[in-house]
Amino acid sequence: MKPIWIITILFIIFTAGCTSPQLSPTTTQPATPVTLQETSVIQQVSQRQDNTETPMSTETIEVLPTESPTLEPTATPDLRLPPEEWKKWPIVPESSARVKEIYQRGIELGNNPQHFSKIGDCHNVRAAFMGLFDKPGWYVLRGQNAHLQPAIDWFAGSFDRDGYAVQGGFNAASILSPIWADQEACLPNENPVQCEVRIHKPTFAIVSLELWWDGRTTERYETYIRGILDYLIEQGVVPILSTKADNIEGDHSLNYTTARLAYEYDLPMWNFWLAAQSLPNKGMDIERNDGFHISTLAWTERSFTALRTLEHLWQSVQEK
């Protein structure tokens, strides 16, 4: 069965606005599981269209009063690409000492090392994003991708879960407002991010709030995202920033701003924009053609590359 039909069985295309796709209640599992081959989903599509000591001398040495330049400590060179070159950043980011530092703080604070959270809009609801990894038989890992299974097992229960910080229509502003928090589960004056962290106690959080509207400015977006990042880091949760496939704002300013923040905070940025470039129509939904929603094929590639990112970072914090 061709991948596009497999994906169609897994996900129903959004029907209006930034709403959550619903799986058919009569569907227990897809007719054929999504197969993540040795190469990525993108490549599958193209077929059909990563001390010894020296003894001290006993000689008398005459020291002459000569002037010499003051030696400054040598800084570790920063080999990262600058934010202006975010389009060249890898799909799966490298880890860093900063990631390990935040993670270790979270463990000390009592965060659950087997939990991760999603903080985002309709692109991140479980029916479209990573939910299949909590459903045995809905995916198959083959070849070089077999190493991803331990991460799926470790984080089981967090994939097919929306939590309190994911909802269709959420944006960087609303997710920091207690008005949008679940009134039954969250505490008074607690916003969705605070509520999710308190209840789920994750060690990682994928942050993807890309919804655009007329009048929105990148400056306000940056302010809100900074607030989210500062809170997560304070709570010992490693933020994983994400680029988006669309350019509905017209100048890629949201992706650039995201890259600047990832660079400044020394945080991982999962570059989904780059992954989407090899998909048909660069991952955008041709039928809806609204400049925002991505295709059903892109949903699977997005879930797969996010899993690769999570697994890579998780492995990095285990290293001594």
Phi and psi in degrees as GROMACS dihedral restraints (atoms count N, CA, C in turn):
[ dihedral_restraints ]
;  ai    aj    ak    al  type     phi  dphi    fc
    3     4     5     6     1   -73.0    20    10
    4     5     6     7     1   149.6    20    10
    6     7     8     9     1   -55.4    20    10
    7     8     9    10     1   -35.8    20    10
    9    10    11    12     1   -64.2    20    10
   10    11    12    13     1   -34.4    20    10
   12    13    14    15     1   -72.6    20    10
   13    14    15    16     1   -35.3    20    10
   15    16    17    18     1   -60.4    20    10
   16    17    18    19     1   -46.5    20    10
   18    19    20    21     1   -66.0    20    10
   19    20    21    22     1   -36.8    20    10
   21    22    23    24     1   -60.8    20    10
   22    23    24    25     1   -36.7    20    10
   24    25    26    27     1   -67.4    20    10
   25    26    27    28     1   -38.0    20    10
   27    28    29    30     1   -72.4    20    10
   28    29    30    31     1   -39.7    20    10
   30    31    32    33     1  -128.7    20    10
   31    32    33    34     1   138.3    20    10
   33    34    35    36     1   -97.4    20    10
   34    35    36    37     1   131.3    20    10
   36    37    38    39     1   -61.8    20    10
   37    38    39    40     1   141.8    20    10
   39    40    41    42     1   -56.7    20    10
   40    41    42    43     1   140.7    20    10
   42    43    44    45     1  -101.2    20    10
   43    44    45    46     1   -22.8    20    10
   45    46    47    48     1  -161.4    20    10
   46    47    48    49     1   132.1    20    10
   48    49    50    51     1    56.1    20    10
   49    50    51    52     1  -155.1    20    10
   51    52    53    54     1   -94.0    20    10
   52    53    54    55     1    70.4    20    10
   54    55    56    57     1  -110.7    20    10
   55    56    57    58     1   163.8    20    10
   57    58    59    60     1   -88.0    20    10
   58    59    60    61     1   127.6    20    10
   60    61    62    63     1   -70.4    20    10
   61    62    63    64     1   143.3    20    10
   63    64    65    66     1  -112.7    20    10
   64    65    66    67     1   134.2    20    10
   66    67    68    69     1   -78.7    20    10
   67    68    69    70     1   145.5    20    10
   69    70    71    72     1   -62.4    20    10
   70    71    72    73     1   132.7    20    10
   72    73    74    75     1   -66.3    20    10
   73    74    75    76     1   -17.3    20    10
   75    76    77    78     1   -90.5    20    10
   76    77    78    79     1    -5.8    20    10
   78    79    80    81     1   -89.8    20    10
   79    80    81    82     1   121.3    20    10
   81    82    83    84     1   -98.4    20    10
   82    83    84    85     1   -32.8    20    10
   84    85    86    87     1  -163.6    20    10
   85    86    87    88     1   155.7    20    10
   87    88    89    90     1   -67.4    20    10
   88    89    90    91     1   154.8    20    10
   90    91    92    93     1   -60.0    20    10
   91    92    93    94     1   -38.1    20    10
   93    94    95    96     1  -134.0    20    10
   94    95    96    97     1   129.8    20    10
   96    97    98    99     1   -68.8    20    10
   97    98    99   100     1   154.7    20    10
   99   100   101   102     1   -67.1    20    10
  100   101   102   103     1   127.0    20    10
  102   103   104   105     1  -104.5    20    10
  103   104   105   106     1   118.8    20    10
  105   106   107   108     1   -96.9    20    10
  106   107   108   109     1    98.5    20    10
  108   109   110   111     1   -71.7    20    10
  109   110   111   112     1  -177.3    20    10
  111   112   113   114     1   -61.0    20    10
  112   113   114   115     1   -32.9    20    10
  114   115   116   117     1   -99.1    20    10
  115   116   117   118     1   169.5    20    10
  117   118   119   120     1   -76.9    20    10
  118   119   120   121     1   171.8    20    10
  120   121   122   123     1   -59.2    20    10
  121   122   123   124     1   -34.6    20    10
  123   124   125   126     1   -57.5    20    10
  124   125   126   127     1   -45.6    20    10
  126   127   128   129     1   -69.7    20    10
  127   128   129   130     1   -30.9    20    10
  129   130   131   132     1   -63.1    20    10
  130   131   132   133     1   -39.4    20    10
  132   133   134   135     1   -65.9    20    10
  133   134   135   136     1   -39.3    20    10
  135   136   137   138     1   -65.4    20    10
  136   137   138   139     1   -23.7    20    10
  138   139   140   141     1   -70.3    20    10
  139   140   141   142     1   -30.0    20    10
  141   142   143   144     1   -97.4    20    10
  142   143   144   145     1    -6.1    20    10
  153   154   155   156     1  -101.4    20    10
  154   155   156   157     1   148.2    20    10
  156   157   158   159     1  -101.5    20    10
  157   158   159   160     1   141.7    20    10
  159   160   161   162     1   -91.5    20    10
  160   161   162   163     1   125.7    20    10
  162   163   164   165     1   -59.3    20    10
  163   164   165   166     1   143.8    20    10
  165   166   167   168     1   -71.6    20    10
  166   167   168   169     1   140.1    20    10
  168   169   170   171     1   -74.6    20    10
  169   170   171   172     1   146.8    20    10
  171   172   173   174     1   -92.9    20    10
  172   173   174   175     1    -0.1    20    10
  174   175   176   177     1   -70.1    20    10
  175   176   177   178     1   148.9    20    10
  177   178   179   180     1   -84.7    20    10
  178   179   180   181     1   123.6    20    10
  180   181   182   183     1  -108.9    20    10
  181   182   183   184     1   127.2    20    10
  183   184   185   186     1   -86.1    20    10
  184   185   186   187     1   121.4    20    10
  186   187   188   189     1   -95.7    20    10
  187   188   189   190     1   116.9    20    10
  189   190   191   192     1   -94.0    20    10
  190   191   192   193     1   144.6    20    10
  192   193   194   195     1   -76.2    20    10
  193   194   195   196     1    75.8    20    10
  195   196   197   198     1  -103.5    20    10
  196   197   198   199     1   152.2    20    10
  198   199   200   201     1   -86.7    20    10
  199   200   201   202     1   140.1    20    10
  201   202   203   204     1  -140.1    20    10
  202   203   204   205     1   148.1    20    10
  204   205   206   207     1   -65.5    20    10
  205   206   207   208     1   145.3    20    10
  207   208   209   210     1   -73.7    20    10
  208   209   210   211     1   127.3    20    10
  210   211   212   213     1   -87.3    20    10
  211   212   213   214     1   125.8    20    10
  213   214   215   216     1   -92.0    20    10
  214   215   216   217     1   148.9    20    10
  216   217   218   219     1   -57.3    20    10
  217   218   219   220     1   139.3    20    10
  219   220   221   222     1   -83.6    20    10
  220   221   222   223     1   119.6    20    10
  222   223   224   225     1   -79.3    20    10
  223   224   225   226     1   149.2    20    10
  225   226   227   228     1   -67.9    20    10
  226   227   228   229     1   124.6    20    10
  228   229   230   231     1   -63.2    20    10
  229   230   231   232     1   139.1    20    10
  231   232   233   234     1   -89.1    20    10
  232   233   234   235     1   107.4    20    10
  234   235   236   237     1   -93.0    20    10
  235   236   237   238     1     3.6    20    10
  237   238   239   240     1   -71.7    20    10
  238   239   240   241     1   146.6    20    10
  240   241   242   243     1   -69.8    20    10
  241   242   243   244     1   144.1    20    10
  243   244   245   246     1   -68.9    20    10
  244   245   246   247     1   160.9    20    10
  246   247   248   249     1   -56.9    20    10
  247   248   249   250     1   -31.3    20    10
  249   250   251   252     1   -61.5    20    10
  250   251   252   253     1   -20.1    20    10
  252   253   254   255     1  -107.3    20    10
  253   254   255   256     1    32.3    20    10
  255   256   257   258     1   -59.3    20    10
  256   257   258   259     1   -26.8    20    10
  258   259   260   261     1   -65.7    20    10
  259   260   261   262     1   -18.2    20    10
  261   262   263   264     1   -98.2    20    10
  262   263   264   265     1    -4.3    20    10
  264   265   266   267     1   -64.7    20    10
  265   266   267   268     1   146.3    20    10
  267   268   269   270     1   -65.9    20    10
  268   269   270   271     1   155.1    20    10
  270   271   272   273     1   -62.5    20    10
  271   272   273   274     1   -50.7    20    10
  273   274   275   276     1   -97.2    20    10
  274   275   276   277     1   115.7    20    10
  276   277   278   279     1   -75.2    20    10
  277   278   279   280     1   157.3    20    10
  279   280   281   282     1   -78.7    20    10
  280   281   282   283     1   155.5    20    10
  282   283   284   285     1   -85.9    20    10
  283   284   285   286     1   180.0    20    10
  285   286   287   288     1  -155.8    20    10
  286   287   288   289     1   170.6    20    10
  288   289   290   291     1   -62.7    20    10
  289   290   291   292     1   -30.5    20    10
  291   292   293   294     1   -63.8    20    10
  292   293   294   295     1   -41.6    20    10
  294   295   296   297     1   -59.9    20    10
  295   296   297   298     1   -46.8    20    10
  297   298   299   300     1   -64.5    20    10
  298   299   300   301     1   -37.4    20    10
  300   301   302   303     1   -63.3    20    10
  301   302   303   304     1   -46.4    20    10
  303   304   305   306     1   -65.7    20    10
  304   305   306   307     1   -44.2    20    10
  306   307   308   309     1   -58.8    20    10
  307   308   309   310     1   -46.4    20    10
  309   310   311   312     1   -64.2    20    10
  310   311   312   313     1   -37.2    20    10
  312   313   314   315     1   -62.5    20    10
  313   314   315   316     1   -40.6    20    10
  315   316   317   318     1   -62.4    20    10
  316   317   318   319     1   -40.6    20    10
  318   319   320   321     1   -62.3    20    10
  319   320   321   322     1   -42.1    20    10
  321   322   323   324     1   -65.2    20    10
  322   323   324   325     1   -30.0    20    10
  324   325   326   327     1   -82.8    20    10
  325   326   327   328     1    -6.6    20    10
  327   328   329   330     1    98.9    20    10
  328   329   330   331     1    13.8    20    10
  330   331   332   333     1   -66.9    20    10
  331   332   333   334     1   152.9    20    10
  333   334   335   336     1   -87.0    20    10
  334   335   336   337     1   116.2    20    10
  336   337   338   339     1   -65.3    20    10
  337   338   339   340     1   -11.7    20    10
  339   340   341   342     1  -101.1    20    10
  340   341   342   343     1    11.5    20    10
  342   343   344   345     1  -116.9    20    10
  343   344   345   346     1   139.3    20    10
  345   346   347   348     1  -132.4    20    10
  346   347   348   349     1   157.8    20    10
  348   349   350   351     1  -123.1    20    10
  349   350   351   352     1   161.0    20    10
  351   352   353   354     1  -115.0    20    10
  352   353   354   355     1   133.2    20    10
  354   355   356   357     1  -123.1    20    10
  355   356   357   358     1   105.7    20    10
  357   358   359   360     1  -178.5    20    10
  358   359   360   361     1  -170.7    20    10
  360   361   362   363     1   -98.1    20    10
  361   362   363   364     1  -154.7    20    10
  363   364   365   366     1   -64.6    20    10
  364   365   366   367     1   -18.4    20    10
  366   367   368   369     1   -71.5    20    10
  367   368   369   370     1    -7.1    20    10
  369   370   371   372     1  -120.5    20    10
  370   371   372   373     1     7.8    20    10
  372   373   374   375     1   -69.0    20    10
  373   374   375   376     1   153.3    20    10
  375   376   377   378     1   -61.8    20    10
  376   377   378   379     1   -31.1    20    10
  378   379   380   381     1   -67.8    20    10
  379   380   381   382     1   -21.4    20    10
  381   382   383   384     1  -115.0    20    10
  382   383   384   385     1   -20.1    20    10
  384   385   386   387     1  -130.4    20    10
  385   386   387   388     1   103.7    20    10
  387   388   389   390     1    71.7    20    10
  388   389   390   391     1    -4.4    20    10
  390   391   392   393     1   -60.3    20    10
  391   392   393   394     1   -30.5    20    10
  393   394   395   396     1   -63.5    20    10
  394   395   396   397     1   -22.8    20    10
  396   397   398   399     1   -74.5    20    10
  397   398   399   400     1    -7.9    20    10
  399   400   401   402     1   -98.0    20    10
  400   401   402   403     1     9.8    20    10
  402   403   404   405     1  -124.5    20    10
  403   404   405   406     1    92.9    20    10
  405   406   407   408     1   -53.9    20    10
  406   407   408   409     1   133.7    20    10
  408   409   410   411     1    97.0    20    10
  409   410   411   412     1   -12.6    20    10
  411   412   413   414     1   -89.4    20    10
  412   413   414   415     1    -6.8    20    10
  414   415   416   417     1  -149.5    20    10
  415   416   417   418     1   157.8    20    10
  417   418   419   420     1  -135.4    20    10
  418   419   420   421     1   127.7    20    10
  420   421   422   423     1  -100.7    20    10
  421   422   423   424     1   128.0    20    10
  423   424   425   426     1  -130.3    20    10
  424   425   426   427     1   158.7    20    10
  426   427   428   429     1    57.0    20    10
  427   428   429   430     1  -130.8    20    10
  429   430   431   432     1   -67.5    20    10
  430   431   432   433     1   -14.5    20    10
  432   433   434   435     1   -83.5    20    10
  433   434   435   436     1    -6.0    20    10
  435   436   437   438     1   -61.2    20    10
  436   437   438   439     1   -24.7    20    10
  438   439   440   441     1   -69.9    20    10
  439   440   441   442     1    -8.7    20    10
  441   442   443   444     1   -80.4    20    10
  442   443   444   445     1   -16.9    20    10
  444   445   446   447     1   -60.9    20    10
  445   446   447   448     1   -41.9    20    10
  447   448   449   450     1   -58.0    20    10
  448   449   450   451     1   -35.1    20    10
  450   451   452   453     1   -68.9    20    10
  451   452   453   454     1   -37.9    20    10
  453   454   455   456     1   -63.0    20    10
  454   455   456   457     1   -42.4    20    10
  456   457   458   459     1   -66.3    20    10
  457   458   459   460     1   -41.1    20    10
  459   460   461   462     1   -65.8    20    10
  460   461   462   463     1   -42.5    20    10
  462   463   464   465     1   -97.3    20    10
  463   464   465   466     1    18.5    20    10
  465   466   467   468     1   -54.5    20    10
  466   467   468   469     1   134.5    20    10
  468   469   470   471     1   102.7    20    10
  469   470   471   472     1   -20.5    20    10
  471   472   473   474     1   -94.8    20    10
  472   473   474   475     1   -16.1    20    10
  474   475   476   477     1   -74.6    20    10
  475   476   477   478     1   -54.0    20    10
  477   478   479   480     1   -90.8    20    10
  478   479   480   481     1    57.9    20    10
  480   481   482   483     1  -149.6    20    10
  481   482   483   484     1   128.6    20    10
  483   484   485   486     1   -88.1    20    10
  484   485   486   487     1   -30.7    20    10
  486   487   488   489     1    68.4    20    10
  487   488   489   490     1  -157.8    20    10
  489   490   491   492     1  -107.4    20    10
  490   491   492   493     1     4.2    20    10
  492   493   494   495     1  -122.6    20    10
  493   494   495   496     1    18.1    20    10
  495   496   497   498     1  -129.4    20    10
  496   497   498   499     1   129.1    20    10
  498   499   500   501     1  -166.6    20    10
  499   500   501   502     1   142.5    20    10
  501   502   503   504     1   -59.7    20    10
  502   503   504   505     1   128.5    20    10
  504   505   506   507     1    97.3    20    10
  505   506   507   508     1   -12.7    20    10
  507   508   509   510     1   -62.0    20    10
  508   509   510   511     1   145.8    20    10
  510   511   512   513     1  -139.9    20    10
  511   512   513   514     1   179.1    20    10
  513   514   515   516     1   -63.1    20    10
  514   515   516   517     1   -22.3    20    10
  516   517   518   519     1   -85.4    20    10
  517   518   519   520     1   -49.8    20    10
  519   520   521   522     1   -64.9    20    10
  520   521   522   523     1   -30.2    20    10
  522   523   524   525     1   -72.9    20    10
  523   524   525   526     1   -11.5    20    10
  525   526   527   528     1  -101.4    20    10
  526   527   528   529     1     7.6    20    10
  528   529   530   531     1  -106.3    20    10
  529   530   531   532     1   127.2    20    10
  531   532   533   534     1   -59.7    20    10
  532   533   534   535     1   -21.3    20    10
  534   535   536   537     1   -59.3    20    10
  535   536   537   538     1   -32.7    20    10
  537   538   539   540     1   -93.9    20    10
  538   539   540   541     1     3.8    20    10
  540   541   542   543     1   -76.9    20    10
  541   542   543   544     1   153.9    20    10
  543   544   545   546     1   -66.0    20    10
  544   545   546   547     1   112.2    20    10
  546   547   548   549     1   -68.4    20    10
  547   548   549   550     1   -21.1    20    10
  549   550   551   552     1   -85.2    20    10
  550   551   552   553     1   -33.0    20    10
  552   553   554   555     1  -100.6    20    10
  553   554   555   556     1   -28.4    20    10
  555   556   557   558     1   -92.8    20    10
  556   557   558   559     1   155.9    20    10
  558   559   560   561     1   -79.0    20    10
  559   560   561   562     1   159.7    20    10
  561   562   563   564     1   -56.7    20    10
  562   563   564   565     1   136.4    20    10
  564   565   566   567     1    66.5    20    10
  565   566   567   568     1    14.5    20    10
  567   568   569   570     1   -95.4    20    10
  568   569   570   571     1   128.4    20    10
  570   571   572   573     1   -85.4    20    10
  571   572   573   574     1   169.1    20    10
  573   574   575   576     1   -55.9    20    10
  574   575   576   577     1   -38.9    20    10
  576   577   578   579     1   -66.3    20    10
  577   578   579   580     1   -47.3    20    10
  579   580   581   582     1   -61.6    20    10
  580   581   582   583     1   -39.7    20    10
  582   583   584   585     1   -64.1    20    10
  583   584   585   586     1   -45.7    20    10
  585   586   587   588     1   -62.9    20    10
  586   587   588   589     1   -44.8    20    10
  588   589   590   591     1   -65.5    20    10
  589   590   591   592     1   -41.5    20    10
  591   592   593   594     1   -64.4    20    10
  592   593   594   595     1   -42.8    20    10
  594   595   596   597     1   -81.5    20    10
  595   596   597   598     1   -46.2    20    10
  597   598   599   600     1   -89.6    20    10
  598   599   600   601     1   -24.6    20    10
  600   601   602   603     1    51.1    20    10
  601   602   603   604     1    58.0    20    10
  603   604   605   606     1   -78.0    20    10
  604   605   606   607     1   161.6    20    10
  606   607   608   609     1  -101.8    20    10
  607   608   609   610     1   -22.2    20    10
  609   610   611   612     1  -128.5    20    10
  610   611   612   613     1   151.5    20    10
  612   613   614   615     1  -144.0    20    10
  613   614   615   616     1   121.8    20    10
  615   616   617   618     1   -82.5    20    10
  616   617   618   619     1   120.0    20    10
  618   619   620   621     1  -107.3    20    10
  619   620   621   622     1   113.6    20    10
  621   622   623   624     1  -143.8    20    10
  622   623   624   625     1    94.1    20    10
  624   625   626   627     1  -126.7    20    10
  625   626   627   628     1    85.1    20    10
  627   628   629   630     1  -110.5    20    10
  628   629   630   631     1     3.1    20    10
  630   631   632   633     1   -60.3    20    10
  631   632   633   634     1   131.6    20    10
  633   634   635   636     1  -113.1    20    10
  634   635   636   637     1   148.4    20    10
  636   637   638   639     1  -147.6    20    10
  637   638   639   640     1   158.7    20    10
  639   640   641   642     1   -59.1    20    10
  640   641   642   643     1   133.0    20    10
  642   643   644   645     1    94.8    20    10
  643   644   645   646     1   -12.5    20    10
  645   646   647   648     1   -71.4    20    10
  646   647   648   649     1   140.9    20    10
  648   649   650   651     1  -117.2    20    10
  649   650   651   652     1   151.6    20    10
  651   652   653   654     1   -66.7    20    10
  652   653   654   655     1   -27.7    20    10
  654   655   656   657     1   -64.2    20    10
  655   656   657   658     1   -43.1    20    10
  657   658   659   660     1   -68.1    20    10
  658   659   660   661     1   -40.9    20    10
  660   661   662   663     1   -57.4    20    10
  661   662   663   664     1   -45.5    20    10
  663   664   665   666     1   -62.4    20    10
  664   665   666   667     1   -41.9    20    10
  666   667   668   669     1   -59.8    20    10
  667   668   669   670     1   -45.8    20    10
  669   670   671   672     1   -67.2    20    10
  670   671   672   673     1   -43.9    20    10
  672   673   674   675     1   -63.3    20    10
  673   674   675   676     1   -38.2    20    10
  675   676   677   678     1   -59.0    20    10
  676   677   678   679     1   -41.2    20    10
  678   679   680   681     1   -61.2    20    10
  679   680   681   682     1   -41.1    20    10
  681   682   683   684     1   -65.6    20    10
  682   683   684   685     1   -47.0    20    10
  684   685   686   687     1   -62.9    20    10
  685   686   687   688     1   -44.9    20    10
  687   688   689   690     1   -60.1    20    10
  688   689   690   691     1   -41.3    20    10
  690   691   692   693     1   -68.1    20    10
  691   692   693   694     1   -45.5    20    10
  693   694   695   696     1   -60.4    20    10
  694   695   696   697     1   -46.0    20    10
  696   697   698   699     1   -62.7    20    10
  697   698   699   700     1   -40.7    20    10
  699   700   701   702     1   -60.1    20    10
  700   701   702   703     1   -34.2    20    10
  702   703   704   705     1   -89.5    20    10
  703   704   705   706     1     5.6    20    10
  705   706   707   708     1    73.8    20    10
  706   707   708   709     1    29.6    20    10
  708   709   710   711     1  -108.5    20    10
  709   710   711   712     1   125.2    20    10
  711   712   713   714     1   -77.5    20    10
  712   713   714   715     1   114.0    20    10
  714   715   716   717     1   -77.2    20    10
  715   716   717   718     1   135.7    20    10
  717   718   719   720     1  -113.5    20    10
  718   719   720   721     1   106.1    20    10
  720   721   722   723     1   -79.2    20    10
  721   722   723   724     1   159.3    20    10
  723   724   725   726     1  -139.8    20    10
  724   725   726   727     1   139.4    20    10
  726   727   728   729     1   -87.2    20    10
  727   728   729   730     1   164.7    20    10
  729   730   731   732     1  -116.7    20    10
  730   731   732   733     1   157.6    20    10
  732   733   734   735     1   -76.8    20    10
  733   734   735   736     1   -30.8    20    10
  735   736   737   738     1   -84.1    20    10
  736   737   738   739     1   167.6    20    10
  738   739   740   741     1  -136.3    20    10
  739   740   741   742     1    49.2    20    10
  741   742   743   744     1   -64.8    20    10
  742   743   744   745     1   -23.5    20    10
  744   745   746   747     1   -78.0    20    10
  745   746   747   748     1   -15.6    20    10
  747   748   749   750     1    96.8    20    10
  748   749   750   751     1   -18.8    20    10
  750   751   752   753     1  -132.7    20    10
  751   752   753   754     1    15.2    20    10
  753   754   755   756     1    57.0    20    10
  754   755   756   757     1    24.3    20    10
  756   757   758   759     1   -66.0    20    10
  757   758   759   760     1   -31.1    20    10
  759   760   761   762     1   -70.1    20    10
  760   761   762   763     1   -42.2    20    10
  762   763   764   765     1   -64.2    20    10
  763   764   765   766     1   -40.8    20    10
  765   766   767   768     1   -64.0    20    10
  766   767   768   769     1   -43.1    20    10
  768   769   770   771     1   -63.0    20    10
  769   770   771   772     1   -41.2    20    10
  771   772   773   774     1   -60.0    20    10
  772   773   774   775     1   -42.9    20    10
  774   775   776   777     1   -65.1    20    10
  775   776   777   778     1   -39.1    20    10
  777   778   779   780     1   -62.1    20    10
  778   779   780   781     1   -42.0    20    10
  780   781   782   783     1   -68.2    20    10
  781   782   783   784     1   -41.1    20    10
  783   784   785   786     1   -61.4    20    10
  784   785   786   787     1   -39.2    20    10
  786   787   788   789     1   -68.8    20    10
  787   788   789   790     1   -46.3    20    10
  789   790   791   792     1   -64.7    20    10
  790   791   792   793     1   -44.6    20    10
  792   793   794   795     1   -84.5    20    10
  793   794   795   796     1    -7.4    20    10
  795   796   797   798     1    57.4    20    10
  796   797   798   799     1    53.7    20    10
  798   799   800   801     1  -115.5    20    10
  799   800   801   802     1   155.5    20    10
  801   802   803   804     1   -71.2    20    10
  802   803   804   805     1   138.6    20    10
  804   805   806   807     1  -123.0    20    10
  805   806   807   808     1   112.9    20    10
  807   808   809   810     1   -77.5    20    10
  808   809   810   811     1   116.3    20    10
  810   811   812   813     1   -92.6    20    10
  811   812   813   814     1    75.7    20    10
  813   814   815   816     1   -66.3    20    10
  814   815   816   817     1   -29.3    20    10
  816   817   818   819     1   -53.4    20    10
  817   818   819   820     1   -44.6    20    10
  819   820   821   822     1   -65.3    20    10
  820   821   822   823     1   -41.0    20    10
  822   823   824   825     1   -62.3    20    10
  823   824   825   826     1   -36.8    20    10
  825   826   827   828     1   -72.0    20    10
  826   827   828   829     1   -19.2    20    10
  828   829   830   831     1   -64.8    20    10
  829   830   831   832     1   -24.4    20    10
  831   832   833   834     1   -93.2    20    10
  832   833   834   835     1    -1.7    20    10
  834   835   836   837     1   -86.7    20    10
  835   836   837   838     1   156.8    20    10
  837   838   839   840     1   -53.6    20    10
  838   839   840   841     1   134.4    20    10
  840   841   842   843     1    55.8    20    10
  841   842   843   844     1    27.5    20    10
  843   844   845   846     1    54.5    20    10
  844   845   846   847     1    34.4    20    10
  846   847   848   849     1    86.2    20    10
  847   848   849   850     1    -4.6    20    10
  849   850   851   852     1   -85.8    20    10
  850   851   852   853     1   146.9    20    10
  852   853   854   855     1   -71.0    20    10
  853   854   855   856     1   115.0    20    10
  855   856   857   858     1   -71.4    20    10
  856   857   858   859     1   -38.9    20    10
  858   859   860   861     1   -68.3    20    10
  859   860   861   862     1   -45.4    20    10
  861   862   863   864     1   -75.3    20    10
  862   863   864   865     1   -40.9    20    10
  864   865   866   867     1    48.2    20    10
  865   866   867   868     1    46.4    20    10
  867   868   869   870     1  -105.5    20    10
  868   869   870   871     1     3.7    20    10
  870   871   872   873     1    78.3    20    10
  871   872   873   874     1     1.0    20    10
  873   874   875   876     1  -124.9    20    10
  874   875   876   877     1   -50.7    20    10
  876   877   878   879     1   -75.8    20    10
  877   878   879   880     1   141.8    20    10
  879   880   881   882     1   -97.3    20    10
  880   881   882   883     1   165.7    20    10
  882   883   884   885     1   -77.2    20    10
  883   884   885   886     1   166.2    20    10
  885   886   887   888     1   -64.5    20    10
  886   887   888   889     1   -33.7    20    10
  888   889   890   891     1   -64.8    20    10
  889   890   891   892     1   -39.3    20    10
  891   892   893   894     1   -65.8    20    10
  892   893   894   895     1   -31.3    20    10
  894   895   896   897     1   -57.5    20    10
  895   896   897   898     1   -44.9    20    10
  897   898   899   900     1   -68.4    20    10
  898   899   900   901     1   -42.9    20    10
  900   901   902   903     1   -63.8    20    10
  901   902   903   904     1   -35.4    20    10
  903   904   905   906     1   -66.4    20    10
  904   905   906   907     1   -44.5    20    10
  906   907   908   909     1   -62.5    20    10
  907   908   909   910     1   -41.8    20    10
  909   910   911   912     1   -66.9    20    10
  910   911   912   913     1   -46.5    20    10
  912   913   914   915     1   -70.1    20    10
  913   914   915   916     1   -30.6    20    10
  915   916   917   918     1   -66.9    20    10
  916   917   918   919     1   -39.9    20    10
  918   919   920   921     1   -62.4    20    10
  919   920   921   922     1   -43.9    20    10
  921   922   923   924     1   -59.8    20    10
  922   923   924   925     1   -41.1    20    10
  924   925   926   927     1   -65.5    20    10
  925   926   927   928     1   -47.2    20    10
  927   928   929   930     1   -60.1    20    10
  928   929   930   931     1   -44.5    20    10
  930   931   932   933     1   -63.0    20    10
  931   932   933   934     1   -42.3    20    10
  933   934   935   936     1   -64.3    20    10
  934   935   936   937     1   -44.4    20    10
  936   937   938   939     1   -68.7    20    10
  937   938   939   940     1   -40.1    20    10
  939   940   941   942     1   -60.5    20    10
  940   941   942   943     1   -43.6    20    10
  942   943   944   945     1   -63.9    20    10
  943   944   945   946     1   -36.5    20    10
  945   946   947   948     1   -65.3    20    10
  946   947   948   949     1   -34.4    20    10
  948   949   950   951     1   -79.4    20    10
  949   950   951   952     1   -10.8    20    10
  951   952   953   954     1   -83.5    20    10
  952   953   954   955     1   -18.1    20    10
  954   955   956   957     1   -72.5    20    10
  955   956   957   958     1   140.9    20    10
